[in-house]
């Protein structure tokens, strides 16, 4: 069950209509307050992630500039706890296995039904609650600079 609170969700896909469809499906399917931030590629998403906290990241796998796998790795380097749902139009077991190794919470193949998206996101938000204690090292300027430059060693902490 979704707690009646506000959830911030980062939706990343290079196709605007796909982002808007995901947002629409979640708005009508989840009974809670949702705040969405859209990004058209991995670099744009990473810039948003560096300056804001999110309760869920939904990302496409294949995108220009920075693909979804690289985005997941970079997000995980600063927040290992945020749930990440990877979506793709490519039904390849290799992609799913790579995504899981990179640290995604769940993986879906397009096209998907609204109920599947809503149920998967609800599970992500409840199994990995937004109010669980998490540190956000990406809000520190030094860490932002390292992340942007492609750094992010576990040995480097703010």
N, C-alpha and C positions, 0 to 999 in steps of 0.2 A: 504494500500500500504506500502510495506517495504521501509524504508529509505535506501539510498545507503551509508551504513557505515558498520563497522565491528561489528558483534555480537559474543559474547562468549557464548557457549552453553555447559553445563555439561550433558553428557549422561550416565545414571547409569542403568546397567542391569548386572546380573550375567552370562549372555550368550553373549559371544563375538560377535557371528554372528548377534545377534539382535541389539547390539550397532552399528556394522558396517552397517547394513541395514538401521537403522534410519538415520545415518550420510549420507549414500549414497542418500536416498530419499530426504533429506533436501538439500544436495548439488546440486542435479539436479532440485529441485522444487522451491527453493527460489532464487531470483535474487538479491543477496547481498553477501558481504564477510562474511564468517562464519569461526569461529575458534572453534574447538571442543576439549573438554577434556573428556576422557573416564574414568569411574570407574566401577569396577566389583562388588562392594557391597556398602552398606550405609556407612560403616566406611571409606572406601577409598574416597568416594564422600565427606564426611564431612571434611576429611583432605584437599582435594582440595579446598573446599568452604572456609575453614578457611584462606587460603593463597591467594586466587584470587577472583576477582569480576566476576560475571556471569550475563548475560542478560536473561537467561532462564535455568531452570533445567528440564530435562526430566528423570523421574525415574520409574523403575519397582516397583511394589508393593511387591512381594514376592521375597526376597533375603536372603542369609545367612548373619550371623554376625549382621546386622542391617537392618530391613525391611524398605520399602519405607515410611510407616506411621511415624516411629520413625525419619527417615531422614527429613521428612517434618517438623515435630515438632521442631527439632534441628535447621534446616535452618531458620524457621520462628522466632525462638528466637533471631537470630542475624540480619535477614533481612526480615522484614514483607512484603516488596514490590516486591521482585524478583518473577517473574511468575514461577509456577511449574506445569508441565504437568505429571500426573500420568498415567502409562500404566500398564495393567495387562492382563494375560490370563484367569483370573478368573472372569466370568461374574456374579458377585454377587452384588445385590443392597446394601447389607450391606457394602461391601468394598467401593463402590462409596460414600455412605453416610459418612463413617468414614473418607475417604480421604478428602471430602469437609469440614468436621468439623475440620480436622487437618490443613486445609488451602491451599489445592491445588487450582490452578487456573482453571484447566480443567482435565478431566478424560477420558481415551480411553481404549477400550477393544481390545486385540489382537485376531485374526489378524485384521489389519486395512489397508485400501487402502492408497496409497501414497498421493492422493489428500486430504484425511481427515487429515493426519498428517501435510502436508504442510499448509493447511488452518488453522488448529488449532494453529500451531506454529506461523504463520504470525499474527494471531489475538492476541496471547500472546505478541508478540514483539511490536505490534502497540498499543494495548490497555494499555500496561504497558511498556511505552517506556524506553529504556535503558538510555536515556539521562535525564530522569526525576530526580529531586534531590532526592538522597537517601543517607543515612548515612551507612557506612560500619563499624560498631563497631567490627566486627570480625577481623579487621586488627590490633587491639590493642592486645599486648601480654597477658595482664591480662584476657581479654575476651576469648582469645583462650584457655587459661589454664582452665577457668571455663567451657567453652563449651565441651572441651575434657573430663573433669571430670564428665560431665553429669549435670553441673549446668546450669545457664541461667535464673535466676529470673529477672523479669522486674525491680525489685528494685535495681538490681546490674547493674550499668552503668559505662562505662569507664570514 
